[in-house]
Amino acid sequence: MCGIVGNIRVSDRVDRSLFDQMRDALAHRGPDDADSQYLLEDRIALGHRRLSFLDLSPAGRQPMSNEDDTIWVVLNGEIYNYLELREDLIRAGHRFQTHSDTEVLLHGYEEWGMHLLDKIKGMFAFGLVDLSGGKVFLVRDRFGIKPMYYRHDGGGLIFASELKAIMIDPRVPRAIDFSAFADYFVYRYIPSPKTIWRGISKLPPATYLAYDIKTNQARISEYWAVPHGQNKISAGELVNAFGMALDRSVQLHARSDVPVGSFLSGGYDSSAIVYYMARAKQDPQTFSIGFSGWGQSEDQYARMVADQLGVQMSATVVDSSSLGLLDIMPDVYDEPIADISIIPTWLVSHLARTKVKAVMSGEGADELLGGYTWQKEFFAQSHIPYWQRLKRYLKGERTDAVAYYAQAMAMGRFDRTELSAMFTDHYQQYIAHDPDWFYRRHHDEHLSPLQAIQKMDIKCFMGELVLTKIDRASMANSLEVRVPFLDHELFEQVLSTDERIYFRPDTTKYLLYENIKGHLPRAILDRRKQGFVGPDSYYMDISWYRSIMDQSKLIRDGIIRHEYYVRLIAGQEHWKLWKLAVMEKWYRRWS
């Protein structure tokens, strides 16, 4: 895992000293090594901070070029099937100078052009410069596991793994996009392609940006879409095929020249990953987090799994004093993000980094297999008997998937009315006519009710919130997190079948359950869904919110109405106060 940065200028030259400062703002993403390359008389600069996993020798350094220095690449991430692609490319006549996965991108581009993206499997964000073709490509993986930010203006193109690197350039104006500011309160994150800063964008998952060096023109193309279909396969066949595919994915994700551990929450997903790792004799170190005085604390369940599978486990147990870490979150995330596990995820990453450089984690399983509560509830609402549907229809009752999803995601709902009550008069103009625009963009009415919700989860909840959280929290601690469930072939395998084959309302994550039911403790298999979070009471201390918001800069600067904040305090609306507190901390740090 690494940090990447690039600067392509139309007419002026890159300031080398400034560019290296931008690169080194990402040192936490790659503390092992650093290098920069300057091309076309300093009109193009590429920088890289390295966290080494494959080919630990100096030969694996980036930026990396092909034999005649006409193609250059900087990669953040891992190409898991690089060995197989390397063999294909050698048979096609290519000669490799390193044993790294990065070099596969260079020769793969030479051989296949951008059809390379159809062949690679992994988590990645990379910038590729084709000097002979006069092109620059910015690419982000299919699910958005790895980040890519960019600014394209009349002066050229800047890109980086994190916003903080771009913001070092004094030519980049520090102007808040208040439409994105408003979106944050609706979604708990800022949806792509927006960022909190006007003029800087996020490259959406499963897309690439093609930039013409001569004309300074750019276009974005999607190269992969979530598959849906009605492939004919029996439940038993799919269970077996899924188990083999997941086993293969875990083994691919374990490829490394250094040990790989695993997060372990004691839930289905991380427990299954540790089971597959242990079965392959990998003996992973595992890491969990607990909360003092809470009967549902994750660490006790994680211990059951670790004991049964015979693996090592370390845990950190925290209390409400860890809320003080909210002070550093604006530097960890760069943008406001109000997922309630931002602090616990940082803490378990901090713990893991004391032992290993990489861990596996279970993100993606719920999206793929219908494991979330809201998915099951919407499925149930949408599959009532015909006479009940007719009765509701005649009464004028409708099941609006977007409205349902927006409410399920909200954790403190902000609709137009709520946003209008919060913002002062000047900022009313930034409230979207349809605050749920991002959900609506990713809702496909042609899909079944369950698969429509799954698609929104993949593109919205997971792609924008969950994966952002896990990337920034881990990389702030120089830790790589690998996610075996996010193998695009797994998604193609499952979602191209009828949902009645892979989803059972009465069996949690049916395909996974059938593969692990004889290998994990009964207490784990019978657990209700629970995230990597603490008890709700952890976030309900009104005096803590007052300690932050009573001297609010957002209120003092005339953005948020004081009377609105007073109303939230009086109503003890802690989830809305949580969003306010996160934004307040960000605004104090960056405005």
C-alpha positions in Angstrom: 0.0 0.0 0.0 1.3 3.4 -0.8 0.6 7.1 -1.4 0.7 8.5 -4.9 0.8 12.1 -6.3 1.1 13.6 -9.7 1.2 17.0 -11.4 0.9 17.6 -15.1 1.3 21.3 -16.2 0.1 22.8 -19.4 2.8 25.5 -19.8 4.7 26.1 -16.6 7.1 23.8 -14.8 6.5 21.8 -11.7 8.2 23.2 -8.6 10.3 20.2 -7.4 10.6 21.3 -3.8 6.9 22.0 -3.5 6.1 18.7 -5.3 8.2 16.7 -2.9 6.3 18.4 0.0 3.1 17.2 -1.5 4.5 13.7 -1.9 5.7 13.6 1.7 2.4 14.8 3.1 1.5 11.1 2.3 4.4 9.6 4.3 2.0 7.8 6.6 0.7 5.8 3.6 4.3 4.8 2.7 6.9 5.2 5.3 9.4 2.7 3.8 10.6 4.6 0.8 10.0 7.7 -1.4 10.9 8.8 -4.9 9.8 11.3 -7.5 10.3 11.5 -11.3 10.2 14.6 -13.4 9.4 14.3 -17.1 9.1 16.5 -20.2 11.4 19.1 -18.8 9.6 19.2 -15.5 6.1 19.6 -17.0 5.1 16.2 -15.5 5.9 15.0 -12.0 5.1 11.7 -10.4 5.7 10.9 -6.7 5.4 7.8 -4.6 5.5 6.9 -0.9 6.1 3.2 -0.5 4.8 0.6 2.0 6.6 -2.5 0.8 5.0 -5.9 0.4 6.2 -7.4 -2.8 9.8 -7.3 -4.1 11.2 -5.5 -1.1 14.4 -4.7 -3.0 15.1 -1.3 -4.5 14.0 -2.7 -7.9 10.4 -2.4 -6.6 10.6 1.4 -6.2 8.1 3.7 -7.9 7.6 5.6 -10.0 8.3 2.7 -12.3 8.8 2.8 -16.1 9.0 0.4 -19.0 12.3 -0.4 -20.8 12.4 2.8 -22.9 10.9 5.2 -20.3 7.9 6.0 -22.4 5.4 4.6 -19.9 5.4 5.5 -16.2 3.2 4.4 -13.4 2.6 5.1 -9.7 0.4 2.5 -7.9 -1.5 2.6 -4.6 -2.8 -0.9 -3.8 -2.3 -4.5 -4.8 -2.8 -6.4 -8.0 -3.6 -9.9 -6.6 -3.5 -11.8 -9.8 -0.2 -10.4 -10.9 1.6 -13.7 -11.1 -1.0 -15.1 -13.5 -0.9 -12.0 -15.6 2.9 -12.0 -15.5 3.0 -15.5 -17.0 0.6 -14.4 -19.8 2.7 -11.4 -20.6 6.0 -13.4 -20.6 4.4 -15.8 -23.1 3.5 -12.8 -25.2 7.2 -11.7 -25.3 7.5 -9.2 -22.4 10.6 -9.2 -20.2 10.3 -8.3 -16.5 12.9 -6.5 -14.5 11.3 -6.9 -11.0 9.1 -9.3 -9.1 6.6 -6.6 -8.1 2.9 -6.4 -9.1 3.4 -2.8 -10.3 5.4 -3.9 -13.4 2.4 -5.9 -14.6 0.6 -2.6 -15.2 3.3 -1.4 -17.5 3.6 -4.4 -19.6 -0.2 -5.1 -19.4 -0.8 -1.6 -20.8 1.7 -2.2 -23.6 0.0 -5.4 -24.5 -3.7 -4.6 -24.0 -4.1 -0.8 -23.6 -6.9 0.1 -21.2 -8.4 -3.4 -21.7 -5.9 -4.1 -19.0 -8.6 -3.1 -16.6 -10.7 -6.0 -17.6 -8.0 -8.4 -16.6 -6.6 -7.1 -13.3 -8.0 -8.2 -9.9 -7.2 -6.2 -6.8 -7.6 -2.9 -4.9 -5.9 -0.1 -6.7 -5.7 3.5 -7.6 -2.9 4.3 -10.1 -1.7 7.0 -12.4 -0.2 6.0 -15.7 1.6 8.3 -18.1 2.0 7.3 -21.8 4.5 9.8 -23.2 4.4 8.4 -26.7 0.6 8.5 -26.8 0.4 11.9 -25.0 -2.0 10.5 -22.4 -2.4 10.3 -18.7 -4.8 7.8 -17.1 -6.1 7.9 -13.5 -7.8 4.7 -12.5 -9.7 3.6 -9.5 -10.7 0.0 -8.6 -14.1 -1.4 -9.1 -15.4 -0.9 -5.6 -13.5 2.2 -4.5 -11.3 0.5 -2.0 -8.4 2.8 -2.8 -8.9 6.6 -3.2 -8.1 9.0 -6.0 -8.5 12.8 -5.8 -7.8 15.2 -8.6 -8.0 18.8 -9.7 -8.3 19.6 -13.4 -8.2 23.3 -14.4 -6.7 25.5 -17.1 -3.3 25.0 -15.6 -3.3 21.2 -15.9 -4.0 18.1 -13.8 -3.1 17.3 -10.2 -3.9 14.0 -8.5 -3.2 12.4 -5.2 -4.3 9.6 -2.8 -5.5 12.2 -0.2 -6.8 15.7 -0.3 -4.1 17.0 2.0 -1.4 16.5 -0.6 -3.3 18.6 -3.2 -4.1 21.3 -0.7 -0.3 22.0 -0.2 -0.1 23.6 -3.6 -0.7 27.3 -3.0 -2.4 27.7 -6.4 -5.3 25.5 -5.2 -7.9 27.8 -3.6 -9.2 26.7 -0.2 -12.8 27.3 -0.9 -15.5 25.1 0.7 -18.1 23.6 -1.6 -21.2 24.3 0.5 -23.4 22.0 -1.6 -21.1 19.2 -0.5 -21.2 20.6 3.0 -25.0 20.2 2.9 -24.7 16.7 1.4 -22.6 15.6 4.3 -25.5 16.0 6.7 -27.7 13.9 4.5 -25.3 11.1 3.8 -22.7 11.2 6.7 -20.1 11.5 3.9 -19.5 13.6 0.8 -20.6 11.6 -2.3 -18.5 11.3 -5.4 -17.5 13.2 -7.5 -17.8 16.0 -5.0 -15.3 16.8 -2.3 -15.5 19.3 0.5 -13.3 21.6 -1.6 -14.6 23.4 -4.6 -12.6 22.5 -7.7 -11.3 19.2 -6.4 -13.1 15.9 -7.3 -13.1 12.3 -6.3 -12.8 9.8 -9.1 -15.8 7.5 -8.7 -15.2 3.7 -8.2 -14.9 1.6 -11.4 -14.0 4.5 -13.6 -10.9 5.9 -15.2 -10.0 9.4 -16.3 -8.2 9.8 -19.6 -6.3 13.1 -19.9 -4.8 14.5 -23.1 -1.4 16.2 -22.3 -1.5 18.4 -25.4 -5.1 19.7 -25.2 -5.6 19.6 -21.4 -8.9 17.8 -22.0 -10.2 15.0 -19.8 -13.0 12.5 -19.9 -14.2 9.9 -17.4 -15.3 6.4 -18.5 -16.8 3.5 -16.5 -15.1 0.2 -17.1 -17.2 -2.1 -14.8 -20.7 -2.3 -13.5 -22.3 -4.3 -10.8 -23.7 -7.4 -12.6 -27.2 -8.6 -12.4 -28.9 -11.6 -14.1 -30.8 -14.8 -13.8 -28.2 -17.5 -14.3 -29.5 -21.0 -13.8 -27.8 -22.8 -11.0 -29.0 -24.8 -8.0 -28.5 -23.5 -4.4 -26.2 -26.4 -3.6 -24.0 -25.7 -6.7 -23.8 -22.0 -5.8 -22.9 -22.8 -2.2 -20.0 -25.0 -3.3 -18.8 -22.5 -6.0 -19.0 -19.6 -3.6 -16.9 -21.5 -1.0 -14.2 -22.3 -3.5 -14.2 -18.8 -4.9 -13.9 -17.2 -1.4 -11.1 -19.7 -0.5 -9.3 -18.7 -3.6 -9.8 -15.0 -2.9 -8.4 -15.3 0.6 -5.3 -17.1 -0.8 -4.7 -14.4 -3.4 -5.1 -11.7 -0.8 -2.5 -13.4 1.3 0.2 -13.0 -1.3 2.9 -11.0 0.3 6.6 -11.0 1.2 5.7 -10.0 4.8 3.1 -11.6 7.2 -0.6 -10.7 6.8 -2.9 -10.7 9.9 -6.6 -10.1 10.2 -9.1 -8.0 12.0 -11.5 -10.2 14.0 -14.8 -8.9 15.3 -16.4 -12.2 16.2 -19.0 -11.8 13.4 -19.5 -14.0 10.4 -17.3 -12.1 7.9 -14.0 -11.6 9.7 -14.4 -15.0 11.4 -14.8 -16.7 8.0 -11.7 -15.0 6.7 -9.6 -16.2 9.7 -11.1 -19.7 9.3 -9.9 -19.8 5.6 -6.5 -18.4 6.6 -6.1 -20.9 9.4 -7.2 -23.8 7.2 -4.4 -22.8 4.8 -1.9 -23.0 7.6 -1.2 -19.2 7.5 -1.4 -18.8 11.3 -2.6 -15.2 11.2 -2.3 -12.8 14.1 -5.7 -11.3 14.7 -6.9 -8.0 16.2 -10.1 -6.9 17.9 -11.5 -4.0 19.9 -13.8 -4.1 22.9 -15.7 -1.6 25.0 -15.5 -1.6 28.8 -18.8 -2.4 30.6 -20.6 -3.6 27.5 -22.1 -7.1 27.4 -22.0 -7.2 23.6 -18.4 -6.2 23.4 -16.8 -7.6 20.2 -13.6 -8.8 21.8 -15.2 -11.6 23.8 -16.7 -13.1 20.7 -13.4 -12.7 18.8 -11.7 -14.6 21.6 -14.1 -17.6 21.0 -13.2 -17.7 17.4 -9.4 -17.3 18.0 -9.5 -20.1 20.6 -11.4 -22.5 18.4 -9.2 -21.9 15.3 -6.0 -21.8 17.4 -4.8 -18.4 16.3 -3.2 -15.5 18.2 -5.4 -12.6 19.2 -4.7 -9.1 20.6 -7.4 -6.7 21.7 -7.7 -3.2 22.9 -10.5 -2.3 25.3 -11.6 1.3 25.3 -14.1 3.6 27.1 -15.8 6.9 26.3 -12.5 8.8 26.9 -11.5 7.6 23.4 -13.9 10.2 22.0 -11.1 12.6 22.5 -9.6 11.1 19.4 -12.2 13.0 17.4 -9.7 15.9 17.5 -7.3 14.1 15.1 -10.0 12.7 12.7 -9.9 15.9 10.5 -6.3 15.1 9.7 -7.0 11.4 9.3 -9.9 11.8 6.9 -9.3 15.3 5.3 -13.1 15.5 4.8 -15.9 15.2 7.4 -17.2 11.7 7.7 -19.6 10.8 10.4 -19.6 7.0 10.5 -19.8 6.1 14.2 -16.9 3.6 13.9 -14.3 6.1 12.7 -12.6 6.1 16.1 -12.8 2.3 16.8 -11.4 1.6 13.3 -8.5 3.9 13.9 -7.8 2.3 17.3 -7.8 -1.3 16.0 -5.6 -0.3 13.1 -3.2 1.3 15.6 -3.1 -1.9 17.5 -2.6 -4.1 14.5 0.3 -1.9 13.2 2.3 -2.8 16.3 2.5 -6.4 15.1 2.0 -6.5 11.3 2.0 -4.3 8.2 -1.2 -5.8 6.6 -4.4 -7.3 7.7 -7.5 -8.8 6.1 -11.0 -7.5 6.9 -14.6 -8.6 6.1 -16.0 -5.5 4.3 -18.2 -6.4 1.3 -19.9 -9.6 2.6 -23.1 -7.9 3.8 -23.5 -6.0 0.5 -22.9 -9.1 -1.5 -25.0 -11.6 0.5 -27.8 -9.5 1.9 -26.6 -9.4 5.5 -27.8 -5.9 6.6 -31.0 -5.4 8.6 -32.4 -2.9 6.2 -31.9 -5.3 3.3 -33.9 -8.0 5.0 -36.6 -5.5 6.1 -37.1 -4.1 2.6 -37.2 -7.6 1.2 -39.9 -8.5 3.6 -41.9 -5.4 2.8 -41.6 -6.1 -0.9 -42.6 -9.7 -0.8 -46.0 -9.6 1.0 -48.9 -11.6 -0.5 -50.6 -10.2 -3.6 -53.9 -9.3 -1.8 -51.9 -7.2 0.7 -50.0 -5.4 -2.1 -53.3 -4.7 -3.8 -54.9 -3.4 -0.6 -51.9 -1.0 -0.1 -52.1 0.1 -3.7 -55.8 0.9 -3.5 -55.0 3.0 -0.3 -52.4 4.9 -2.3 -49.5 3.4 -0.2 -46.3 3.0 -2.1 -42.9 1.5 -1.1 -40.4 4.1 -2.3 -37.0 2.4 -2.3 -35.0 5.6 -2.3 -37.1 7.1 0.6 -36.8 3.9 2.5 -33.0 3.7 1.9 -32.4 7.3 2.9 -34.2 6.8 6.2 -32.3 3.5 6.9 -28.9 5.2 6.2 -29.6 8.5 8.0 -28.7 8.1 11.6 -30.2 11.5 12.2 -32.3 12.3 9.1 -31.6 15.6 7.3 -34.2 16.3 4.6 -34.9 19.7 3.0 -36.9 20.9 6.0 -34.2 19.9 8.5 -31.4 21.4 6.4 -33.4 24.7 6.1 -33.9 24.8 9.9 -30.1 24.3 10.4 -28.6 26.7 7.8 -28.7 30.4 8.2 -30.3 32.4 5.4 -27.3 32.8 3.2 -26.5 29.1 3.0 -30.1 28.0 2.1 -29.1 28.3 -1.6 -26.8 25.3 -1.3 -29.5 22.9 -0.3 -30.2 20.4 -3.1 -33.7 20.4 -4.5 -33.6 16.6 -4.0 -31.2 16.0 -1.0 -31.4 12.2 -1.8 -29.9 12.8 -5.3 -27.0 10.4 -4.8 -29.2 7.5 -3.7 -31.6 8.2 -6.6 -28.6 8.2 -9.1 -27.7 4.6 -8.0 -31.3 3.2 -7.7 -32.2 0.9 -10.6 -36.0 0.4 -10.7 -35.5 -2.5 -13.1 -33.9 -4.7 -10.5 -35.7 -6.7 -7.9 -36.3 -4.9 -4.6 -33.4 -6.7 -2.8 -30.9 -6.3 -5.6 -31.9 -2.6 -6.0 -31.0 -2.1 -2.3 -27.8 -4.1 -2.7 -26.7 -1.9 -5.6 -27.2 1.2 -3.6 -25.3 -0.3 -0.7 -22.4 -1.2 -3.0 -22.2 2.2 -4.7 -23.3 4.4 -1.7 -22.8 3.0 1.8 -19.9 0.8 1.0 -18.2 2.7 -1.8 -18.4 6.1 -0.2 -18.5 5.5 3.6 -17.3 2.1 4.7 -14.3 1.9 2.4 -13.2 5.5 3.0 -13.3 4.9 6.7 -11.2 1.7 6.5 -8.7 3.1 4.1 -8.0 6.4 6.0 -8.0 4.9 9.5 -5.6 2.1 8.5 -3.3 4.1 6.3 -3.0 6.8 9.0 -1.3 4.0 10.9 0.7 2.8 7.9 -1.4 -0.4 7.8 -2.7 -2.1 4.7 -6.2 -3.6 4.9 -7.1 -6.3 2.4 -10.7 -7.2 1.7 -11.2 -10.7 0.2 -15.0 -10.5 -0.1 -14.4 -7.6 -2.6 -13.3 -9.8 -5.4 -15.3 -8.7 -8.4 -15.6 -12.3 -9.7 -17.4 -13.2 -6.4 -19.9 -10.4 -7.1 -20.4 -11.5 -10.7 -20.9 -15.1 -9.5 -23.5 -14.3 -6.9 -25.4 -11.3 -8.3 -25.8 -12.8 -11.7 -28.2 -15.4 -10.1 -31.8 -15.0 -8.9 -31.8 -13.6 -5.4 -33.9 -16.5 -4.2 -30.9 -18.7 -4.8 -28.4 -16.8 -2.7 -30.7 -15.1 -0.1 -32.7 -16.7 2.7 -34.7 -14.4 4.9 -34.3 -16.8 7.8 -30.6 -17.6 7.4 -28.0 -14.9 7.8 -25.8 -14.7 4.7 -26.9 -18.1 3.4 -24.0 -18.9 1.1 -21.4 -18.0 3.7 -23.3 -19.8 6.5 -23.4 -23.0 4.6 -19.6 -22.9 4.2 -18.7 -22.1 7.7 -21.4 -23.6 9.9 -19.4 -26.7 10.9 -16.2 -24.7 11.6 -17.1 -21.8 14.0 -18.6 -21.7 17.5 -22.4 -21.9 17.7 -22.5 -18.6 19.6 -20.9 -16.9 16.6 -23.2 -18.4 14.1 -26.3 -17.4 16.2 -25.2 -13.8 16.8 -27.2 -10.9 15.5 -25.5 -8.5 13.0 -23.3 -6.0 14.8 -20.7 -3.6 13.4 -17.2 -2.7 14.6 -18.8 -0.1 17.0 -19.5 0.5 20.6 -22.8 0.8 22.4 -25.2 3.6 21.5 -24.6 5.1 25.0 -21.0 5.8 23.9 -22.4 8.5 21.6 -25.2 9.9 23.9 -23.3 12.1 26.3 -25.0 15.5 25.8 -22.5 17.2 28.0 -19.7 16.1 25.6 -21.5 17.6 22.6 -22.0 20.8 24.6 -18.3 20.9 25.3 -17.7 21.0 21.6 -20.6 23.1 20.3 -21.1 25.7 23.0 -18.2 27.6 21.4 -19.0 26.6 17.9 -17.1 28.2 15.0 -19.8 27.1 12.7 -22.3 29.1 14.7 -19.9 32.0 15.2 -19.3 32.2 11.5 -23.0 32.4 10.7 -23.3 29.0 8.9 -25.4 27.1 11.5 -28.3 28.7 13.4 -27.7 28.8 17.2 -31.3 28.2 17.9 -31.1 25.0 15.8 -28.3 23.7 18.0 -30.2 24.6 21.1 -33.1 22.6 19.8 -31.0 19.5 19.3 -29.6 19.7 22.8 -33.0 20.1 24.3 -34.3 17.1 22.3 -31.1 15.1 23.1 -30.9 14.3 19.4 -27.4 12.7 19.7 -27.1 11.3 16.1 -27.6 14.8 14.6 -25.3 16.2 17.3 -22.7 13.6 16.3 -22.8 14.9 12.7 -22.5 18.5 13.9 -19.6 17.7 16.2 -17.7 15.9 13.4 -18.2 18.8 11.1 -17.3 21.3 13.8 -14.0 19.6 14.4 -13.3 19.5 10.6 -14.2 23.2 10.2 -12.0 24.3 13.0 -9.1 22.4 11.5 -9.4 23.3 7.8 -11.3 26.5 7.4 
